[in-house]
Amino acid sequence: MQFDPDINCPYASGTTAFGDVVLSSRARLARNLEGFPFVNCASAGDCEEVELLLAPACKSDDDFPLEWVDLHELSVVERSMCAERHLISTNFADAKHPRGVMVGPELARSIMINEEDHLRIQSIKPGLDLLNSHNDVMAMDRRMENLVAYAFDEQFGFLTACPTNIGTGARFSVMLHLPALRITKGFRQLHNACQGMSIAIRGYHGEGSETIADLYQLSNQVTLGYNEEDLRSMLEDEFLPTVIENERNARMKIIELHSAKLDDRVYRAQGILENARILPLDEAMDCLGRVRLGVSLERITNVDINAINQLFIDIQKGHLQWRYGSDLNETELQEKRATLVKEKLAA
């Protein structure tokens, strides 16, 4: 696998309509093979057979090229990079059973084989673009279905390892930057709205993760009883416009009532990023989130928002080890992180 993380950034939202708030959109389908036990009950032989049945999907030369990658053949650093780019899950990266992933050359489409389900098909697009993400996964889904029969029940739909995915097996999610809602105490209203529409709100790394840099993942919680188009529309057309509008209004409120505090917050963060010699990950992410707010509100005009978006990924541990070497200790990694941030912001 020729892994070049510089060729694509899933968060390159700078030219998209709602890119100031929405970093990326992801569509995902969970599928299982008929006649095979779910992965958590499967033997190593079962998992290997699933891989053999699905691997031919990478031989197609159509508009959706995919490369087969055996997770056991990747280094620890490469597996970390895949997880940091959300191509695979962290648990999947660390697992030991036979497993693989099909990856598109743009590093935005992937199919995890033998994760929680036999197939986890996903596509990530910059900005608010769930429709094209959905089109991608449907095309990959059709390719897989030409090779194998899916586990399907006429009453319940697609059968999945987790009951919450039964039905369509579809999850639609967006990565949002919501600093103003947090600052203005607007999150209680957002949480209530999420509960009312069965929308899950999670941290940057998904389920069970903490919030960092005011980045949040929002996704549908239910799949049973809806078709895929309904689920996508529920999130993209019914729910997100209000969230985006509320975040933007909150930003304007901060400018109107607390412009000095806002400028102090974003310029202090910019000063740290441009001058620090050692940068721990949490501090770097937090400062990048603050500078991103300043760029979005044109308080900072000499930084490209896509440079910030790219750095959210490039400063993660696996990406730093890929650039500078896997034998660096934590202090050396923090030094390299500070150097990389200065270089990217000055470019």
C-alpha positions as CSV (number, residue, x, y, z in Angstrom):
1,M,0.0,0.0,0.0
2,Q,1.4,3.4,-1.1
3,F,0.2,5.5,1.8
4,D,0.6,9.2,1.0
5,P,-1.6,11.3,3.4
6,D,-0.8,14.5,1.6
7,I,-2.9,13.6,-1.4
8,N,-6.2,14.1,0.3
9,C,-7.8,15.7,3.3
10,P,-11.3,14.6,4.3
11,Y,-11.7,17.9,6.1
12,A,-10.9,20.2,3.1
13,S,-14.1,22.1,3.6
14,G,-12.8,25.6,2.9
15,T,-14.6,25.9,-0.5
16,T,-17.8,24.2,0.5
17,A,-21.1,26.1,1.3
18,F,-21.1,25.3,5.0
19,G,-17.4,24.6,5.4
20,D,-17.1,27.0,8.3
21,V,-19.2,24.7,10.5
22,V,-19.2,21.3,8.7
23,L,-15.8,19.7,8.2
24,S,-16.9,16.4,6.7
25,S,-19.7,14.1,5.9
26,R,-19.7,10.3,6.1
27,A,-22.1,7.6,4.9
28,R,-21.6,4.0,6.2
29,L,-23.4,0.7,5.5
30,A,-23.1,-2.4,7.7
31,R,-23.5,-5.7,6.0
32,N,-23.1,-9.4,6.8
33,L,-22.8,-12.5,4.7
34,E,-25.5,-15.0,4.6
35,G,-24.6,-18.4,6.2
36,F,-21.6,-17.0,8.2
37,P,-21.6,-16.3,11.9
38,F,-21.2,-12.7,13.0
39,V,-17.5,-11.7,13.5
40,N,-17.7,-11.9,17.3
41,C,-18.8,-15.5,17.0
42,A,-16.6,-16.5,14.0
43,S,-13.5,-18.6,13.9
44,A,-10.3,-17.5,12.3
45,G,-11.2,-19.9,9.4
46,D,-14.6,-18.2,9.0
47,C,-13.0,-14.7,8.8
48,E,-10.4,-15.9,6.3
49,E,-13.2,-17.4,4.1
50,V,-15.0,-14.0,4.2
51,E,-11.9,-12.3,3.0
52,L,-11.4,-14.7,0.1
53,L,-15.0,-14.2,-1.0
54,L,-14.7,-10.4,-1.0
55,A,-11.2,-9.8,-2.1
56,P,-12.1,-10.0,-5.9
57,A,-14.0,-6.8,-5.5
58,C,-10.6,-5.0,-5.7
59,K,-9.9,-6.3,-9.2
60,S,-12.6,-4.1,-10.9
61,D,-11.3,-1.3,-13.1
62,D,-14.4,0.9,-13.0
63,D,-14.8,4.4,-11.5
64,F,-14.4,3.1,-8.0
65,P,-10.9,1.5,-7.8
66,L,-10.1,-0.2,-4.5
67,E,-6.9,-1.6,-3.1
68,W,-6.9,-4.7,-0.8
69,V,-4.9,-4.2,2.4
70,D,-4.3,-7.0,4.9
71,L,-4.2,-5.3,8.3
72,H,-1.6,-7.8,9.5
73,E,0.8,-6.6,6.8
74,L,0.6,-2.9,7.8
75,S,3.0,-1.5,10.4
76,V,1.6,-0.2,13.7
77,V,2.2,3.4,12.4
78,E,0.3,2.7,9.2
79,R,-2.6,1.2,11.1
80,S,-2.7,4.2,13.4
81,M,-2.7,6.5,10.4
82,C,-5.7,4.7,8.9
83,A,-7.6,5.1,12.2
84,E,-6.6,8.8,12.5
85,R,-8.1,9.4,9.1
86,H,-11.2,7.4,10.1
87,L,-10.6,4.9,7.3
88,I,-10.8,2.2,10.0
89,S,-11.8,2.1,13.7
90,T,-9.3,2.1,16.5
91,N,-10.6,-1.3,17.7
92,F,-10.2,-2.7,14.2
93,A,-6.6,-1.4,14.0
94,D,-5.7,-3.2,17.2
95,A,-7.6,-6.5,16.6
96,K,-5.8,-9.8,16.0
97,H,-8.2,-11.9,14.0
98,P,-8.0,-12.2,10.2
99,R,-9.2,-8.9,8.8
100,G,-8.6,-6.5,5.9
101,V,-9.6,-3.2,4.4
102,M,-10.3,-2.0,0.9
103,V,-9.1,1.5,0.4
104,G,-9.7,4.0,-2.4
105,P,-6.7,5.8,-3.8
106,E,-8.0,9.2,-2.6
107,L,-8.0,7.8,1.0
108,A,-11.7,8.7,1.5
109,R,-13.5,5.4,0.7
110,S,-12.9,2.2,2.6
111,I,-14.5,-1.1,3.3
112,M,-13.6,-2.8,6.5
113,I,-13.7,-6.6,6.3
114,N,-14.4,-8.5,9.5
115,E,-14.8,-5.5,11.8
116,E,-18.0,-5.7,14.0
117,D,-19.8,-6.8,10.8
118,H,-18.4,-8.6,7.9
119,L,-18.5,-5.4,5.9
120,R,-18.4,-1.8,6.9
121,I,-18.7,0.3,3.7
122,Q,-18.0,4.0,4.1
123,S,-17.2,7.2,2.2
124,I,-16.1,10.5,3.6
125,K,-16.5,13.8,1.8
126,P,-15.4,17.3,2.8
127,G,-18.0,19.7,4.0
128,L,-21.8,18.9,4.0
129,D,-22.0,16.4,1.2
130,L,-24.0,13.4,2.5
131,L,-25.6,12.8,-0.9
132,N,-22.3,12.1,-2.7
133,S,-21.0,10.1,0.2
134,H,-24.2,8.0,0.0
135,N,-23.8,7.5,-3.7
136,D,-20.3,6.2,-3.1
137,V,-21.3,3.6,-0.6
138,M,-24.3,2.5,-2.7
139,A,-21.9,1.9,-5.6
140,M,-19.6,-0.1,-3.5
141,D,-22.5,-2.0,-1.9
142,R,-23.7,-3.1,-5.3
143,R,-20.2,-4.4,-6.2
144,M,-20.1,-6.4,-3.0
145,E,-23.6,-7.8,-3.5
146,N,-22.6,-9.1,-6.9
147,L,-20.1,-11.3,-5.2
148,V,-22.0,-12.5,-2.1
149,A,-25.5,-12.9,-0.6
150,Y,-26.2,-10.7,2.3
151,A,-27.9,-11.8,5.6
152,F,-31.4,-10.3,5.2
153,D,-34.7,-10.7,6.8
154,E,-38.0,-9.7,5.1
155,Q,-39.3,-8.3,8.3
156,F,-36.2,-6.7,9.9
157,G,-34.1,-5.9,6.9
158,F,-30.3,-6.3,6.9
159,L,-29.1,-8.3,9.9
160,T,-26.2,-6.8,11.8
161,A,-24.1,-7.7,14.9
162,C,-25.4,-4.7,16.8
163,P,-29.2,-4.5,17.1
164,T,-29.2,-0.7,16.6
165,N,-28.0,-1.2,13.0
166,I,-30.6,-3.7,12.0
167,G,-32.8,-2.4,9.1
168,T,-31.0,-0.4,6.5
169,G,-27.7,-0.8,8.3
170,A,-27.0,2.8,7.3
171,R,-25.3,5.5,9.4
172,F,-24.9,9.1,8.2
173,S,-22.7,11.4,10.2
174,V,-21.1,14.8,10.0
175,M,-18.1,16.3,11.8
176,L,-19.0,19.8,13.1
177,H,-17.0,22.6,14.6
178,L,-19.2,24.2,17.2
179,P,-17.1,26.5,19.4
180,A,-19.7,29.3,19.7
181,L,-22.5,27.0,20.9
182,R,-20.2,25.8,23.6
183,I,-19.1,29.3,24.6
184,T,-22.6,30.7,24.7
185,K,-24.0,27.7,26.6
186,G,-26.1,26.6,23.6
187,F,-25.3,22.9,24.0
188,R,-28.2,22.1,26.3
189,Q,-30.6,23.1,23.5
190,L,-28.6,21.0,21.0
191,H,-28.6,17.9,23.2
192,N,-32.3,18.2,23.7
193,A,-32.8,18.5,20.0
194,C,-30.6,15.5,19.3
195,Q,-32.6,13.4,21.8
196,G,-35.9,14.5,20.2
197,M,-34.8,13.3,16.7
198,S,-32.7,10.3,17.7
199,I,-29.5,11.9,16.7
200,A,-26.3,10.9,18.5
201,I,-23.7,13.5,19.4
202,R,-20.2,12.3,20.1
203,G,-16.6,13.5,20.5
204,Y,-14.0,13.8,17.8
205,H,-13.1,10.1,17.8
206,G,-16.7,8.9,17.8
207,E,-18.4,6.7,20.4
208,G,-17.0,7.0,23.9
209,S,-14.5,9.7,23.0
210,E,-14.1,13.1,24.7
211,T,-14.6,16.4,23.0
212,I,-11.5,18.1,21.7
213,A,-11.1,21.4,19.7
214,D,-14.9,21.8,19.8
215,L,-15.3,19.1,17.2
216,Y,-18.3,16.9,17.4
217,Q,-19.8,14.0,15.4
218,L,-23.5,13.9,14.8
219,S,-25.2,10.8,13.4
220,N,-28.5,9.0,13.2
221,Q,-29.1,6.5,16.1
222,V,-31.8,4.4,14.5
223,T,-32.0,2.5,11.2
224,L,-35.0,0.2,11.6
225,G,-38.2,1.5,10.0
226,Y,-36.6,4.0,7.6
227,N,-35.0,3.8,4.2
228,E,-31.6,5.2,3.5
229,E,-32.9,8.3,1.8
230,D,-35.1,9.1,4.7
231,L,-32.3,8.8,7.2
232,R,-30.0,11.0,5.1
233,S,-32.7,13.6,4.7
234,M,-33.5,13.6,8.4
235,L,-30.0,14.6,9.2
236,E,-29.0,16.8,6.3
237,D,-32.3,18.6,5.5
238,E,-34.3,18.6,8.7
239,F,-31.7,18.7,11.5
240,L,-28.4,20.2,10.4
241,P,-29.6,23.5,8.9
242,T,-30.9,24.6,12.3
243,V,-27.6,23.5,14.0
244,I,-25.5,25.4,11.4
245,E,-27.7,28.5,11.7
246,N,-27.5,28.4,15.5
247,E,-23.7,28.1,15.5
248,R,-23.4,31.0,13.0
249,N,-25.8,33.2,15.1
250,A,-23.8,32.4,18.2
251,R,-20.6,33.4,16.5
252,M,-22.2,36.8,15.6
253,K,-23.4,37.2,19.1
254,I,-19.9,36.7,20.5
255,I,-18.5,39.3,18.0
256,E,-21.3,41.8,19.1
257,L,-21.0,41.3,22.9
258,H,-17.5,39.9,23.5
259,S,-15.2,40.9,20.6
260,A,-12.2,41.7,22.8
261,K,-12.5,38.3,24.6
262,L,-12.9,36.6,21.2
263,D,-9.8,38.3,19.8
264,D,-7.8,37.5,22.9
265,R,-8.8,33.8,22.7
266,V,-7.9,33.4,19.0
267,Y,-4.8,35.5,18.9
268,R,-3.4,33.8,22.0
269,A,-3.9,30.5,20.3
270,Q,-2.3,31.7,17.1
271,G,0.7,32.9,19.1
272,I,1.1,29.5,20.8
273,L,1.0,27.7,17.5
274,E,3.4,30.0,15.8
275,N,5.9,30.2,18.6
276,A,5.8,27.0,20.7
277,R,8.8,24.7,20.7
278,I,6.9,21.8,22.3
279,L,3.2,21.0,21.6
280,P,1.2,18.3,23.3
281,L,-1.6,16.9,21.2
282,D,-4.5,18.2,23.3
283,E,-3.1,21.7,23.5
284,A,-2.3,21.8,19.7
285,M,-5.9,20.6,18.9
286,D,-7.5,23.1,21.2
287,C,-5.4,26.0,19.8
288,L,-6.2,24.9,16.2
289,G,-9.9,24.9,17.0
290,R,-9.6,28.5,18.4
291,V,-7.7,29.7,15.4
292,R,-10.2,28.0,13.1
293,L,-12.9,30.1,14.7
294,G,-10.8,33.2,14.2
295,V,-10.3,32.4,10.5
296,S,-14.0,31.6,10.0
297,L,-14.9,35.0,11.5
298,E,-12.1,36.8,9.5
299,R,-10.4,37.9,12.7
300,I,-7.4,36.1,11.4
301,T,-6.8,36.7,7.7
302,N,-3.3,35.2,7.1
303,V,-4.2,31.6,7.7
304,D,-6.0,29.3,5.2
305,I,-8.8,27.3,6.9
306,N,-7.9,24.2,5.0
307,A,-4.4,24.4,6.5
308,I,-6.1,24.2,9.9
309,N,-8.3,21.3,8.7
310,Q,-5.3,19.4,7.4
311,L,-3.4,19.9,10.7
312,F,-6.2,18.3,12.7
313,I,-5.0,15.0,11.0
314,D,-1.3,15.7,10.4
315,I,-0.5,16.4,14.1
316,Q,-1.9,13.0,15.3
317,K,0.8,10.6,16.6
318,G,0.7,8.1,13.7
319,H,1.0,10.8,11.1
320,L,4.0,12.4,12.9
321,Q,5.7,9.0,13.2
322,W,5.2,8.4,9.5
323,R,6.9,11.8,8.7
324,Y,9.7,11.8,11.3
325,G,10.2,8.2,12.4
326,S,8.5,5.7,14.7
327,D,11.4,5.7,17.3
328,L,10.8,9.2,18.6
329,N,9.9,9.6,22.3
330,E,7.0,11.7,23.4
331,T,9.0,14.9,23.9
332,E,10.5,14.5,20.5
333,L,7.1,14.0,19.0
334,Q,5.9,17.2,20.7
335,E,8.8,19.1,19.2
336,K,8.1,17.8,15.7
337,R,4.5,18.6,16.1
338,A,5.4,22.2,17.0
339,T,7.7,22.4,14.0
340,L,5.1,21.0,11.6
341,V,2.4,23.4,12.8
342,K,4.7,26.4,12.2
343,E,5.6,25.2,8.8
344,K,2.0,24.5,7.7
345,L,0.6,27.8,9.1
346,A,3.4,29.8,7.3
347,A,2.9,28.1,3.9
